[in-house]
Amino acid sequence: MLNNSRLAGLADRAATRFRSGGWPVGEVGNYGGGALARSTVFYPPGLQAAAQRFAQAFGVAQVAPGSSGKGAGLTVVLTRDFRG
């Protein structure tokens, strides 16, 4: 769960919501990979369907292949467009 906006605490608030929705949340912090135009769920091989379910459940704008490399799960990067 990574924040890619100037909205302080966005990732923390979203993590609480995602946990209460039944999704485990690991690391919460800031995204250092450059600016993204839209909130995105990045998924490693084999988890595209899970990424799409997550994005639909929580109103995340898009899904895309990729991973932070820190684990085998989804990586959620939030921008100003996330209204969670």
Order of alpha helices (4+ residues) and beta strands (2+ residues): beta-alpha-beta-beta-alpha-beta-beta
